[in-house]
Amino acid sequence: IDKKGEILEAHPDFLLVISYNPGYQSVLKDLKHSTRQRFVTIDFDYAPRDKEAQVIAHESGVAMETALELAKLGEKVRHLKASGLEEGVSTRLLIYAGLLMRQGVPPRRACEVAVSRSLTDDAESQRAIGELAQAIFG
């Protein structure tokens, strides 16, 4: 501890884990190369549709069929990143949509509130997400 001039001995089982999302960093907040080189990097992607649906069903309480539809929506929305959408939809937002549906909110409205409006203020992107929800949920 620099301020105290003290050195602490780490326990033999000590482990340091850092979660780092490079896509969210700005030039000013990015890790220095010398710091990054001191860590092992593990890249994660979204779970496959069936696994993501299991998480959505478990966390939101919706039926598996609905969870699979939400996971499908997630995949489709993530493909919109190639068309200019700044960020793909997280599993968390799909769970929020599922929670709204379980409380009686119609699927398209739940997706509008929990997904499209959470992801973007751009009217064109919101419309595209709404069309995807319409195609999946009717």
N, CA, C and O atoms as a GROMACS GRO file, in nm:
protein
  552
    1ILE      N    1   0.087  -0.116   0.000
    1ILE     CA    2   0.000   0.000   0.000
    1ILE      C    3   0.092   0.122   0.000
    1ILE      O    4   0.155   0.154   0.101
    2ASP      N    5   0.099   0.189  -0.114
    2ASP     CA    6   0.194   0.299  -0.132
    2ASP      C    7   0.182   0.407  -0.026
    2ASP      O    8   0.282   0.451   0.030
    3LYS      N    9   0.060   0.449   0.003
    3LYS     CA   10   0.042   0.560   0.097
    3LYS      C   11   0.093   0.528   0.237
    3LYS      O   12   0.134   0.617   0.310
    4LYS      N   13   0.089   0.400   0.273
    4LYS     CA   14   0.134   0.359   0.406
    4LYS      C   15   0.276   0.302   0.404
    4LYS      O   16   0.334   0.276   0.509
    5GLY      N   17   0.331   0.281   0.284
    5GLY     CA   18   0.461   0.219   0.274
    5GLY      C   19   0.460   0.076   0.324
    5GLY      O   20   0.558   0.026   0.378
    6GLU      N   21   0.347   0.010   0.304
    6GLU     CA   22   0.326  -0.125   0.358
    6GLU      C   23   0.315  -0.226   0.245
    6GLU      O   24   0.257  -0.198   0.140
    7ILE      N   25   0.372  -0.344   0.265
    7ILE     CA   26   0.362  -0.453   0.169
    7ILE      C   27   0.278  -0.564   0.231
    7ILE      O   28   0.306  -0.609   0.342
    8LEU      N   29   0.176  -0.607   0.160
    8LEU     CA   30   0.090  -0.715   0.208
    8LEU      C   31   0.127  -0.843   0.135
    8LEU      O   32   0.149  -0.843   0.014
    9GLU      N   33   0.135  -0.951   0.207
    9GLU     CA   34   0.161  -1.082   0.148
    9GLU      C   35   0.028  -1.144   0.105
    9GLU      O   36  -0.066  -1.153   0.184
   10ALA      N   37   0.022  -1.188  -0.018
   10ALA     CA   38  -0.100  -1.252  -0.069
   10ALA      C   39  -0.108  -1.395  -0.019
   10ALA      O   40  -0.007  -1.465  -0.010
   11HIS      N   41  -0.228  -1.438   0.012
   11HIS     CA   42  -0.254  -1.577   0.051
   11HIS      C   43  -0.220  -1.666  -0.069
   11HIS      O   44  -0.239  -1.624  -0.183
   12PRO      N   45  -0.171  -1.788  -0.046
   12PRO     CA   46  -0.137  -1.877  -0.158
   12PRO      C   47  -0.254  -1.903  -0.253
   12PRO      O   48  -0.232  -1.932  -0.371
   13ASP      N   49  -0.376  -1.894  -0.204
   13ASP     CA   50  -0.494  -1.918  -0.289
   13ASP      C   51  -0.549  -1.789  -0.350
   13ASP      O   52  -0.655  -1.792  -0.414
   14PHE      N   53  -0.480  -1.678  -0.331
   14PHE     CA   54  -0.528  -1.549  -0.381
   14PHE      C   55  -0.540  -1.552  -0.533
   14PHE      O   56  -0.454  -1.607  -0.603
   15LEU      N   57  -0.648  -1.493  -0.584
   15LEU     CA   58  -0.671  -1.486  -0.727
   15LEU      C   59  -0.734  -1.351  -0.758
   15LEU      O   60  -0.829  -1.310  -0.691
   16LEU      N   61  -0.683  -1.283  -0.857
   16LEU     CA   62  -0.738  -1.155  -0.900
   16LEU      C   63  -0.807  -1.176  -1.034
   16LEU      O   64  -0.747  -1.226  -1.128
   17VAL      N   65  -0.934  -1.136  -1.041
   17VAL     CA   66  -1.010  -1.146  -1.165
   17VAL      C   67  -1.057  -1.006  -1.202
   17VAL      O   68  -1.112  -0.934  -1.119
   18ILE      N   69  -1.035  -0.970  -1.326
   18ILE     CA   70  -1.079  -0.839  -1.374
   18ILE      C   71  -1.174  -0.861  -1.491
   18ILE      O   72  -1.143  -0.936  -1.583
   19SER      N   73  -1.287  -0.795  -1.486
   19SER     CA   74  -1.382  -0.798  -1.597
   19SER      C   75  -1.362  -0.670  -1.676
   19SER      O   76  -1.366  -0.560  -1.620
   20TYR      N   77  -1.342  -0.683  -1.804
   20TYR     CA   78  -1.309  -0.568  -1.887
   20TYR      C   79  -1.386  -0.578  -2.018
   20TYR      O   80  -1.377  -0.678  -2.088
   21ASN      N   81  -1.461  -0.476  -2.050
   21ASN     CA   82  -1.537  -0.471  -2.174
   21ASN      C   83  -1.473  -0.368  -2.266
   21ASN      O   84  -1.506  -0.250  -2.259
   22PRO      N   85  -1.381  -0.410  -2.353
   22PRO     CA   86  -1.309  -0.314  -2.436
   22PRO      C   87  -1.399  -0.231  -2.526
   22PRO      O   88  -1.364  -0.118  -2.560
   23GLY      N   89  -1.513  -0.282  -2.567
   23GLY     CA   90  -1.603  -0.206  -2.652
   23GLY      C   91  -1.662  -0.084  -2.584
   23GLY      O   92  -1.710   0.007  -2.651
   24TYR      N   93  -1.659  -0.081  -2.451
   24TYR     CA   94  -1.717   0.031  -2.377
   24TYR      C   95  -1.613   0.135  -2.339
   24TYR      O   96  -1.648   0.237  -2.280
   25GLN      N   97  -1.488   0.112  -2.372
   25GLN     CA   98  -1.382   0.202  -2.329
   25GLN      C   99  -1.364   0.315  -2.429
   25GLN      O  100  -1.386   0.298  -2.549
   26SER      N  101  -1.326   0.430  -2.378
   26SER     CA  102  -1.289   0.541  -2.464
   26SER      C  103  -1.137   0.543  -2.474
   26SER      O  104  -1.068   0.467  -2.405
   27VAL      N  105  -1.086   0.627  -2.559
   27VAL     CA  106  -0.940   0.638  -2.574
   27VAL      C  107  -0.876   0.674  -2.441
   27VAL      O  108  -0.767   0.626  -2.410
   28LEU      N  109  -0.942   0.757  -2.363
   28LEU     CA  110  -0.886   0.800  -2.236
   28LEU      C  111  -0.892   0.692  -2.129
   28LEU      O  112  -0.812   0.694  -2.035
   29LYS      N  113  -0.985   0.597  -2.140
   29LYS     CA  114  -1.004   0.496  -2.036
   29LYS      C  115  -0.951   0.359  -2.075
   29LYS      O  116  -0.958   0.266  -1.995
   30ASP      N  117  -0.897   0.345  -2.194
   30ASP     CA  118  -0.850   0.214  -2.240
   30ASP      C  119  -0.731   0.170  -2.156
   30ASP      O  120  -0.652   0.252  -2.109
   31LEU      N  121  -0.718   0.039  -2.137
   31LEU     CA  122  -0.605  -0.014  -2.062
   31LEU      C  123  -0.476   0.006  -2.141
   31LEU      O  124  -0.475  -0.009  -2.263
   32LYS      N  125  -0.371   0.040  -2.071
   32LYS     CA  126  -0.241   0.052  -2.136
   32LYS      C  127  -0.196  -0.087  -2.182
   32LYS      O  128  -0.231  -0.188  -2.120
   33HIS      N  129  -0.119  -0.091  -2.290
   33HIS     CA  130  -0.071  -0.219  -2.342
   33HIS      C  131   0.010  -0.294  -2.236
   33HIS      O  132  -0.002  -0.416  -2.223
   34SER      N  133   0.092  -0.222  -2.161
   34SER     CA  134   0.174  -0.287  -2.059
   34SER      C  135   0.087  -0.350  -1.950
   34SER      O  136   0.126  -0.451  -1.892
   35THR      N  137  -0.028  -0.292  -1.923
   35THR     CA  138  -0.121  -0.350  -1.824
   35THR      C  139  -0.192  -0.471  -1.884
   35THR      O  140  -0.201  -0.575  -1.819
   36ARG      N  141  -0.242  -0.458  -2.006
   36ARG     CA  142  -0.314  -0.568  -2.071
   36ARG      C  143  -0.226  -0.692  -2.085
   36ARG      O  144  -0.276  -0.805  -2.078
   37GLN      N  145  -0.097  -0.673  -2.104
   37GLN     CA  146  -0.007  -0.786  -2.124
   37GLN      C  147   0.015  -0.868  -1.998
   37GLN      O  148   0.073  -0.976  -2.004
   38ARG      N  149  -0.031  -0.819  -1.886
   38ARG     CA  150  -0.014  -0.891  -1.760
   38ARG      C  151  -0.131  -0.985  -1.728
   38ARG      O  152  -0.132  -1.050  -1.624
   39PHE      N  153  -0.228  -0.992  -1.817
   39PHE     CA  154  -0.348  -1.071  -1.792
   39PHE      C  155  -0.372  -1.172  -1.904
   39PHE      O  156  -0.331  -1.153  -2.018
   40VAL      N  157  -0.439  -1.280  -1.868
   40VAL     CA  158  -0.489  -1.375  -1.966
   40VAL      C  159  -0.623  -1.322  -2.014
   40VAL      O  160  -0.704  -1.276  -1.933
   41THR      N  161  -0.647  -1.328  -2.142
   41THR     CA  162  -0.771  -1.275  -2.198
   41THR      C  163  -0.861  -1.390  -2.242
   41THR      O  164  -0.817  -1.482  -2.311
   42ILE      N  165  -0.986  -1.383  -2.202
   42ILE     CA  166  -1.086  -1.480  -2.244
   42ILE      C  167  -1.200  -1.401  -2.308
   42ILE      O  168  -1.262  -1.318  -2.242
   43ASP      N  169  -1.227  -1.428  -2.434
   43ASP     CA  170  -1.336  -1.360  -2.503
   43ASP      C  171  -1.465  -1.438  -2.483
   43ASP      O  172  -1.468  -1.560  -2.493
   44PHE      N  173  -1.572  -1.365  -2.456
   44PHE     CA  174  -1.704  -1.425  -2.440
   44PHE      C  175  -1.797  -1.368  -2.545
   44PHE      O  176  -1.786  -1.252  -2.584
   45ASP      N  177  -1.887  -1.450  -2.591
   45ASP     CA  178  -1.991  -1.404  -2.683
   45ASP      C  179  -2.125  -1.442  -2.621
   45ASP      O  180  -2.129  -1.502  -2.514
   46TYR      N  181  -2.232  -1.407  -2.687
   46TYR     CA  182  -2.364  -1.445  -2.637
   46TYR      C  183  -2.380  -1.596  -2.644
   46TYR      O  184  -2.322  -1.662  -2.731
   47ALA      N  185  -2.458  -1.649  -2.553
   47ALA     CA  186  -2.484  -1.794  -2.552
   47ALA      C  187  -2.564  -1.832  -2.676
   47ALA      O  188  -2.635  -1.749  -2.731
   48PRO      N  189  -2.553  -1.958  -2.720
   48PRO     CA  190  -2.638  -2.005  -2.829
   48PRO      C  191  -2.786  -1.987  -2.792
   48PRO      O  192  -2.821  -1.981  -2.674
   49ARG      N  193  -2.871  -1.980  -2.893
   49ARG     CA  194  -3.013  -1.949  -2.871
   49ARG      C  195  -3.077  -2.037  -2.765
   49ARG      O  196  -3.148  -1.986  -2.678
   50ASP      N  197  -3.055  -2.168  -2.770
   50ASP     CA  198  -3.121  -2.257  -2.674
   50ASP      C  199  -3.074  -2.231  -2.531
   50ASP      O  200  -3.154  -2.237  -2.438
   51LYS      N  201  -2.946  -2.202  -2.513
   51LYS     CA  202  -2.894  -2.173  -2.379
   51LYS      C  203  -2.944  -2.038  -2.329
   51LYS      O  204  -2.982  -2.023  -2.213
   52GLU      N  205  -2.943  -1.938  -2.418
   52GLU     CA  206  -2.992  -1.807  -2.379
   52GLU      C  207  -3.139  -1.815  -2.342
   52GLU      O  208  -3.184  -1.750  -2.248
   53ALA      N  209  -3.215  -1.894  -2.417
   53ALA     CA  210  -3.358  -1.912  -2.387
   53ALA      C  211  -3.378  -1.975  -2.250
   53ALA      O  212  -3.470  -1.938  -2.178
   54GLN      N  213  -3.292  -2.069  -2.213
   54GLN     CA  214  -3.302  -2.130  -2.079
   54GLN      C  215  -3.282  -2.025  -1.971
   54GLN      O  216  -3.353  -2.024  -1.870
   55VAL      N  217  -3.186  -1.937  -1.991
   55VAL     CA  218  -3.161  -1.829  -1.894
   55VAL      C  219  -3.281  -1.736  -1.888
   55VAL      O  220  -3.326  -1.699  -1.780
   56ILE      N  221  -3.333  -1.697  -2.004
   56ILE     CA  222  -3.448  -1.606  -2.010
   56ILE      C  223  -3.568  -1.669  -1.940
   56ILE      O  224  -3.634  -1.603  -1.860
   57ALA      N  225  -3.595  -1.795  -1.969
   57ALA     CA  226  -3.709  -1.864  -1.906
   57ALA      C  227  -3.691  -1.872  -1.755
   57ALA      O  228  -3.785  -1.846  -1.680
   58HIS      N  229  -3.573  -1.908  -1.711
   58HIS     CA  230  -3.547  -1.922  -1.567
   58HIS      C  231  -3.560  -1.789  -1.495
   58HIS      O  232  -3.623  -1.781  -1.389
   59GLU      N  233  -3.500  -1.684  -1.551
   59GLU     CA  234  -3.496  -1.554  -1.483
   59GLU      C  235  -3.627  -1.475  -1.493
   59GLU      O  236  -3.659  -1.398  -1.402
   60SER      N  237  -3.701  -1.494  -1.601
   60SER     CA  238  -3.823  -1.415  -1.619
   60SER      C  239  -3.950  -1.492  -1.584
   60SER      O  240  -4.052  -1.432  -1.552
   61GLY      N  241  -3.942  -1.625  -1.591
   61GLY     CA  242  -4.060  -1.705  -1.562
   61GLY      C  243  -4.152  -1.727  -1.680
   61GLY      O  244  -4.261  -1.781  -1.664
   62VAL      N  245  -4.110  -1.685  -1.801
   62VAL     CA  246  -4.194  -1.709  -1.919
   62VAL      C  247  -4.177  -1.853  -1.964
   62VAL      O  248  -4.080  -1.920  -1.928
   63ALA      N  249  -4.272  -1.900  -2.043
   63ALA     CA  250  -4.265  -2.035  -2.100
   63ALA      C  251  -4.146  -2.045  -2.193
   63ALA      O  252  -4.100  -1.945  -2.249
   64MET      N  253  -4.096  -2.166  -2.210
   64MET     CA  254  -3.979  -2.188  -2.295
   64MET      C  255  -4.004  -2.141  -2.438
   64MET      O  256  -3.912  -2.089  -2.502
   65GLU      N  257  -4.123  -2.159  -2.489
   65GLU     CA  258  -4.155  -2.113  -2.625
   65GLU      C  259  -4.134  -1.962  -2.637
   65GLU      O  260  -4.075  -1.915  -2.734
   66THR      N  261  -4.182  -1.888  -2.539
   66THR     CA  262  -4.165  -1.742  -2.539
   66THR      C  263  -4.018  -1.706  -2.523
   66THR      O  264  -3.969  -1.614  -2.589
   67ALA      N  265  -3.949  -1.778  -2.437
   67ALA     CA  266  -3.806  -1.752  -2.415
   67ALA      C  267  -3.727  -1.775  -2.544
   67ALA      O  268  -3.635  -1.700  -2.575
   68LEU      N  269  -3.763  -1.879  -2.619
   68LEU     CA  270  -3.696  -1.905  -2.747
   68LEU      C  271  -3.722  -1.793  -2.847
   68LEU      O  272  -3.633  -1.755  -2.923
   69GLU      N  273  -3.844  -1.740  -2.846
   69GLU     CA  274  -3.875  -1.628  -2.934
   69GLU      C  275  -3.795  -1.504  -2.894
   69GLU      O  276  -3.746  -1.431  -2.981
   70LEU      N  277  -3.783  -1.480  -2.765
   70LEU     CA  278  -3.703  -1.366  -2.718
   70LEU      C  279  -3.556  -1.384  -2.756
   70LEU      O  280  -3.490  -1.288  -2.797
   71ALA      N  281  -3.504  -1.504  -2.741
   71ALA     CA  282  -3.365  -1.531  -2.779
   71ALA      C  283  -3.346  -1.511  -2.930
   71ALA      O  284  -3.242  -1.461  -2.974
   72LYS      N  285  -3.446  -1.551  -3.008
   72LYS     CA  286  -3.440  -1.529  -3.153
   72LYS      C  287  -3.438  -1.380  -3.183
   72LYS      O  288  -3.362  -1.334  -3.269
   73LEU      N  289  -3.522  -1.304  -3.113
   73LEU     CA  290  -3.521  -1.158  -3.130
   73LEU      C  291  -3.383  -1.103  -3.097
   73LEU      O  292  -3.330  -1.018  -3.168
   74GLY      N  293  -3.324  -1.152  -2.989
   74GLY     CA  294  -3.190  -1.108  -2.951
   74GLY      C  295  -3.090  -1.129  -3.063
   74GLY      O  296  -3.010  -1.040  -3.093
   75GLU      N  297  -3.092  -1.246  -3.124
   75GLU     CA  298  -3.000  -1.275  -3.235
   75GLU      C  299  -3.022  -1.177  -3.350
   75GLU      O  300  -2.926  -1.123  -3.405
   76LYS      N  301  -3.148  -1.156  -3.385
   76LYS     CA  302  -3.180  -1.068  -3.498
   76LYS      C  303  -3.137  -0.924  -3.470
   76LYS      O  304  -3.081  -0.857  -3.557
   77VAL      N  305  -3.162  -0.876  -3.348
   77VAL     CA  306  -3.125  -0.739  -3.313
   77VAL      C  307  -2.972  -0.725  -3.314
   77VAL      O  308  -2.920  -0.622  -3.357
   78ARG      N  309  -2.902  -0.826  -3.267
   78ARG     CA  310  -2.755  -0.819  -3.267
   78ARG      C  311  -2.699  -0.808  -3.408
   78ARG      O  312  -2.593  -0.749  -3.429
   79HIS      N  313  -2.770  -0.865  -3.506
   79HIS     CA  314  -2.726  -0.852  -3.645
   79HIS      C  315  -2.742  -0.709  -3.696
   79HIS      O  316  -2.679  -0.671  -3.795
   80LEU      N  317  -2.826  -0.630  -3.630
   80LEU     CA  318  -2.844  -0.490  -3.671
   80LEU      C  319  -2.721  -0.405  -3.642
   80LEU      O  320  -2.709  -0.294  -3.694
   81LYS      N  321  -2.630  -0.455  -3.558
   81LYS     CA  322  -2.507  -0.379  -3.533
   81LYS      C  323  -2.432  -0.354  -3.663
   81LYS      O  324  -2.366  -0.252  -3.678
   82ALA      N  325  -2.441  -0.448  -3.755
   82ALA     CA  326  -2.375  -0.431  -3.885
   82ALA      C  327  -2.441  -0.320  -3.966
   82ALA      O  328  -2.381  -0.267  -4.060
   83SER      N  329  -2.564  -0.284  -3.930
   83SER     CA  330  -2.637  -0.178  -4.001
   83SER      C  331  -2.638  -0.047  -3.926
   83SER      O  332  -2.714   0.044  -3.959
   84GLY      N  333  -2.554  -0.036  -3.825
   84GLY     CA  334  -2.541   0.093  -3.757
   84GLY      C  335  -2.592   0.099  -3.615
   84GLY      O  336  -2.568   0.199  -3.547
   85LEU      N  337  -2.660  -0.003  -3.566
   85LEU     CA  338  -2.703  -0.002  -3.427
   85LEU      C  339  -2.578  -0.007  -3.341
   85LEU      O  340  -2.492  -0.093  -3.360
   86GLU      N  341  -2.569   0.084  -3.245
   86GLU     CA  342  -2.446   0.098  -3.167
   86GLU      C  343  -2.417  -0.023  -3.079
   86GLU      O  344  -2.301  -0.062  -3.064
   87GLU      N  345  -2.519  -0.080  -3.020
   87GLU     CA  346  -2.500  -0.190  -2.926
   87GLU      C  347  -2.605  -0.298  -2.949
   87GLU      O  348  -2.720  -0.267  -2.978
   88GLY      N  349  -2.565  -0.424  -2.936
   88GLY     CA  350  -2.659  -0.535  -2.946
   88GLY      C  351  -2.737  -0.550  -2.816
   88GLY      O  352  -2.699  -0.495  -2.713
   89VAL      N  353  -2.846  -0.624  -2.823
   89VAL     CA  354  -2.931  -0.641  -2.705
   89VAL      C  355  -2.869  -0.743  -2.610
   89VAL      O  356  -2.821  -0.848  -2.653
   90SER      N  357  -2.870  -0.712  -2.483
   90SER     CA  358  -2.817  -0.803  -2.382
   90SER      C  359  -2.923  -0.904  -2.341
   90SER      O  360  -3.043  -0.883  -2.361
   91THR      N  361  -2.878  -1.013  -2.284
   91THR     CA  362  -2.970  -1.112  -2.229
   91THR      C  363  -3.055  -1.047  -2.120
   91THR      O  364  -3.173  -1.080  -2.105
   92ARG      N  365  -2.996  -0.956  -2.044
   92ARG     CA  366  -3.068  -0.887  -1.937
   92ARG      C  367  -3.191  -0.814  -1.991
   92ARG      O  368  -3.298  -0.822  -1.931
   93LEU      N  369  -3.176  -0.744  -2.105
   93LEU     CA  370  -3.292  -0.673  -2.161
   93LEU      C  371  -3.398  -0.770  -2.210
   93LEU      O  372  -3.517  -0.741  -2.201
   94LEU      N  373  -3.356  -0.884  -2.262
   94LEU     CA  374  -3.453  -0.986  -2.304
   94LEU      C  375  -3.528  -1.042  -2.184
   94LEU      O  376  -3.647  -1.073  -2.193
   95ILE      N  377  -3.458  -1.057  -2.072
   95ILE     CA  378  -3.524  -1.100  -1.948
   95ILE      C  379  -3.625  -0.996  -1.904
   95ILE      O  380  -3.736  -1.031  -1.863
   96TYR      N  381  -3.588  -0.868  -1.911
   96TYR     CA  382  -3.682  -0.762  -1.874
   96TYR      C  383  -3.807  -0.768  -1.961
   96TYR      O  384  -3.919  -0.752  -1.911
   97ALA      N  385  -3.789  -0.790  -2.092
   97ALA     CA  386  -3.905  -0.804  -2.180
   97ALA      C  387  -3.990  -0.922  -2.137
   97ALA      O  388  -4.113  -0.913  -2.135
   98GLY      N  389  -3.927  -1.033  -2.102
   98GLY     CA  390  -4.000  -1.150  -2.054
   98GLY      C  391  -4.077  -1.122  -1.927
   98GLY      O  392  -4.190  -1.167  -1.911
   99LEU      N  393  -4.016  -1.049  -1.835
   99LEU     CA  394  -4.085  -1.013  -1.710
   99LEU      C  395  -4.210  -0.930  -1.740
   99LEU      O  396  -4.314  -0.951  -1.679
  100LEU      N  397  -4.198  -0.836  -1.833
  100LEU     CA  398  -4.314  -0.755  -1.870
  100LEU      C  399  -4.423  -0.843  -1.932
  100LEU      O  400  -4.541  -0.826  -1.901
  101MET      N  401  -4.384  -0.935  -2.018
  101MET     CA  402  -4.481  -1.025  -2.081
  101MET      C  403  -4.552  -1.110  -1.975
  101MET      O  404  -4.673  -1.130  -1.981
  102ARG      N  405  -4.475  -1.158  -1.880
  102ARG     CA  406  -4.534  -1.241  -1.774
  102ARG      C  407  -4.636  -1.162  -1.692
  102ARG      O  408  -4.728  -1.219  -1.634
  103GLN      N  409  -4.618  -1.031  -1.687
  103GLN     CA  410  -4.712  -0.946  -1.614
  103GLN      C  411  -4.829  -0.900  -1.702
  103GLN      O  412  -4.910  -0.818  -1.659
  104GLY      N  413  -4.836  -0.953  -1.824
  104GLY     CA  414  -4.950  -0.924  -1.910
  104GLY      C  415  -4.928  -0.819  -2.016
  104GLY      O  416  -5.020  -0.787  -2.091
  105VAL      N  417  -4.808  -0.764  -2.026
  105VAL     CA  418  -4.780  -0.666  -2.130
  105VAL      C  419  -4.769  -0.741  -2.263
  105VAL      O  420  -4.698  -0.842  -2.271
  106PRO      N  421  -4.838  -0.695  -2.368
  106PRO     CA  422  -4.829  -0.762  -2.498
  106PRO      C  423  -4.683  -0.770  -2.545
  106PRO      O  424  -4.605  -0.677  -2.522
  107PRO      N  425  -4.646  -0.879  -2.612
  107PRO     CA  426  -4.506  -0.899  -2.650
  107PRO      C  427  -4.442  -0.784  -2.727
  107PRO      O  428  -4.330  -0.744  -2.696
  108ARG      N  429  -4.512  -0.730  -2.827
  108ARG     CA  430  -4.452  -0.620  -2.905
  108ARG      C  431  -4.427  -0.498  -2.818
  108ARG      O  432  -4.323  -0.433  -2.831
  109ARG      N  433  -4.520  -0.468  -2.730
  109ARG     CA  434  -4.503  -0.352  -2.640
  109ARG      C  435  -4.390  -0.379  -2.541
  109ARG      O  436  -4.310  -0.289  -2.512
  110ALA      N  437  -4.382  -0.501  -2.489
  110ALA     CA  438  -4.275  -0.536  -2.395
  110ALA      C  439  -4.139  -0.521  -2.463
  110ALA      O  440  -4.044  -0.472  -2.402
  111CYS      N  441  -4.129  -0.563  -2.588
  111CYS     CA  442  -4.003  -0.551  -2.661
  111CYS      C  443  -3.970  -0.406  -2.693
  111CYS      O  444  -3.854  -0.366  -2.692
  112GLU      N  445  -4.073  -0.327  -2.722
  112GLU     CA  446  -4.051  -0.185  -2.748
  112GLU      C  447  -3.993  -0.117  -2.624
  112GLU      O  448  -3.894  -0.044  -2.632
  113VAL      N  449  -4.055  -0.142  -2.509
  113VAL     CA  450  -4.014  -0.075  -2.386
  113VAL      C  451  -3.880  -0.128  -2.335
  113VAL      O  452  -3.792  -0.050  -2.299
  114ALA      N  453  -3.866  -0.259  -2.331
  114ALA     CA  454  -3.747  -0.319  -2.269
  114ALA      C  455  -3.627  -0.328  -2.364
  114ALA      O  456  -3.512  -0.327  -2.319
  115VAL      N  457  -3.653  -0.337  -2.493
  115VAL     CA  458  -3.543  -0.359  -2.587
  115VAL      C  459  -3.515  -0.234  -2.671
  115VAL      O  460  -3.412  -0.170  -2.653
  116SER      N  461  -3.606  -0.200  -2.761
  116SER     CA  462  -3.574  -0.095  -2.859
  116SER      C  463  -3.548   0.041  -2.794
  116SER      O  464  -3.453   0.110  -2.832
  117ARG      N  465  -3.630   0.081  -2.700
  117ARG     CA  466  -3.609   0.212  -2.638
  117ARG      C  467  -3.489   0.213  -2.544
  117ARG      O  468  -3.430   0.319  -2.519
  118SER      N  469  -3.452   0.097  -2.494
  118SER     CA  470  -3.333   0.089  -2.409
  118SER      C  471  -3.205   0.094  -2.492
  118SER      O  472  -3.101   0.141  -2.443
  119LEU      N  473  -3.211   0.047  -2.615
  119LEU     CA  474  -3.091   0.040  -2.698
  119LEU      C  475  -3.060   0.167  -2.774
  119LEU      O  476  -2.944   0.200  -2.796
  120THR      N  477  -3.165   0.240  -2.815
  120THR     CA  478  -3.139   0.352  -2.905
  120THR      C  479  -3.249   0.458  -2.898
  120THR      O  480  -3.364   0.429  -2.865
  121ASP      N  481  -3.210   0.580  -2.929
  121ASP     CA  482  -3.306   0.689  -2.944
  121ASP      C  483  -3.339   0.712  -3.092
  121ASP      O  484  -3.430   0.788  -3.125
  122ASP      N  485  -3.264   0.646  -3.179
  122ASP     CA  486  -3.281   0.663  -3.322
  122ASP      C  487  -3.413   0.599  -3.367
  122ASP      O  488  -3.434   0.479  -3.350
  123ALA      N  489  -3.501   0.681  -3.426
  123ALA     CA  490  -3.634   0.634  -3.466
  123ALA      C  491  -3.626   0.521  -3.569
  123ALA      O  492  -3.705   0.427  -3.564
  124GLU      N  493  -3.532   0.529  -3.662
  124GLU     CA  494  -3.519   0.426  -3.766
  124GLU      C  495  -3.477   0.293  -3.704
  124GLU      O  496  -3.528   0.188  -3.742
  125SER      N  497  -3.384   0.297  -3.611
  125SER     CA  498  -3.341   0.173  -3.543
  125SER      C  499  -3.454   0.116  -3.459
  125SER      O  500  -3.473  -0.006  -3.456
  126GLN      N  501  -3.528   0.203  -3.390
  126GLN     CA  502  -3.642   0.155  -3.311
  126GLN      C  503  -3.746   0.090  -3.401
  126GLN      O  504  -3.804  -0.013  -3.366
  127ARG      N  505  -3.769   0.149  -3.518
  127ARG     CA  506  -3.865   0.093  -3.613
  127ARG      C  507  -3.818  -0.045  -3.660
  127ARG      O  508  -3.898  -0.138  -3.669
  128ALA      N  509  -3.689  -0.058  -3.689
  128ALA     CA  510  -3.635  -0.186  -3.735
  128ALA      C  511  -3.650  -0.294  -3.628
  128ALA      O  512  -3.686  -0.408  -3.658
  129ILE      N  513  -3.623  -0.259  -3.504
  129ILE     CA  514  -3.640  -0.355  -3.394
  129ILE      C  515  -3.787  -0.391  -3.377
  129ILE      O  516  -3.820  -0.507  -3.352
  130GLY      N  517  -3.874  -0.291  -3.390
  130GLY     CA  518  -4.018  -0.317  -3.382
  130GLY      C  519  -4.066  -0.412  -3.491
  130GLY      O  520  -4.151  -0.497  -3.466
  131GLU      N  521  -4.010  -0.397  -3.611
  131GLU     CA  522  -4.047  -0.487  -3.721
  131GLU      C  523  -4.000  -0.630  -3.693
  131GLU      O  524  -4.069  -0.726  -3.726
  132LEU      N  525  -3.883  -0.642  -3.632
  132LEU     CA  526  -3.835  -0.776  -3.595
  132LEU      C  527  -3.928  -0.838  -3.491
  132LEU      O  528  -3.964  -0.956  -3.501
  133ALA      N  529  -3.966  -0.760  -3.391
  133ALA     CA  530  -4.057  -0.810  -3.288
  133ALA      C  531  -4.191  -0.849  -3.349
  133ALA      O  532  -4.249  -0.951  -3.312
  134GLN      N  533  -4.240  -0.769  -3.443
  134GLN     CA  534  -4.366  -0.799  -3.512
  134GLN      C  535  -4.355  -0.931  -3.588
  134GLN      O  536  -4.447  -1.013  -3.584
  135ALA      N  537  -4.244  -0.951  -3.657
  135ALA     CA  538  -4.225  -1.074  -3.735
  135ALA      C  539  -4.217  -1.198  -3.645
  135ALA      O  540  -4.263  -1.305  -3.683
  136ILE      N  541  -4.161  -1.183  -3.526
  136ILE     CA  542  -4.144  -1.297  -3.436
  136ILE      C  543  -4.269  -1.322  -3.352
  136ILE      O  544  -4.312  -1.437  -3.337
  137PHE      N  545  -4.327  -1.216  -3.298
  137PHE     CA  546  -4.439  -1.232  -3.205
  137PHE      C  547  -4.576  -1.210  -3.268
  137PHE      O  548  -4.678  -1.240  -3.206
  138GLY      N  549  -4.578  -1.158  -3.391
  138GLY     CA  550  -4.706  -1.136  -3.457
  138GLY      C  551  -4.775  -1.009  -3.419
  138GLY      O  552  -4.884  -0.980  -3.468
   0.00000   0.00000   0.00000
